[in-house]
Amino acid sequence: MQQWEYFITPLPLHTPAAILNNLGKQGWELVQVIMNADGGSVAYLKRPLGSEAGS
């Protein structure tokens, strides 16, 4: 059975694509983006457990 690891990170207002592209190169897949109470965004990502792509 596939196992996953998860990563949660705030996204800066001016460079969200750069951050997400960098994480994608490391094997992270974007699952969801949520707006927090302060108006910022938080990204939820996952990748297969043990994956060290780009590291």
N, C-alpha and C positions, 0 to 999 in steps of 0.2 A: 504494500500500500504506500502511495506517495505521502511523504511527510513534508511539511513546510516550515520555514522560519519567516517571521514577520518583522517589519521595520516601520516605525511611525516617525514622521519628521515634519516640522513646520516648513512651509514654502514661502520664501521671500517674495514680496510683491513685484519686484522688478526683474527677477531672473528664474521664474518657476520652470521654464522649459529647459534651461541649462542644467538645473539641479536634477530634474527628472531624466534628462538624456544621460547624464553622468551615472545616475543610479541604474538606469536601464543597461548601460554597458557593463555594470557589475552583476548583472543577472536578475535585478529586481524588476518585478512586474507591478505596475500601478493597479491597485484594486479599487480605491475610492479616494476622492478629495472632499473634505468637509470644511465648511466655514466655521470658525470658532466665534465665541461671543464678542471678541475684540475686532472682528472683521477680517482676520487673517485666515489663511488656509492651512490645513493639516493634511498631509498625504499618508495613506496607508498602502504599504507595498508588501509583496511576498515573493519568495523564491524557493525552489526545492531545497530541502535541508541538506547541508553538506556542499552546496554549490558555492564555489569560490571564483566565479567568472570575473575576470578583470582585476582580481586581487593579486 
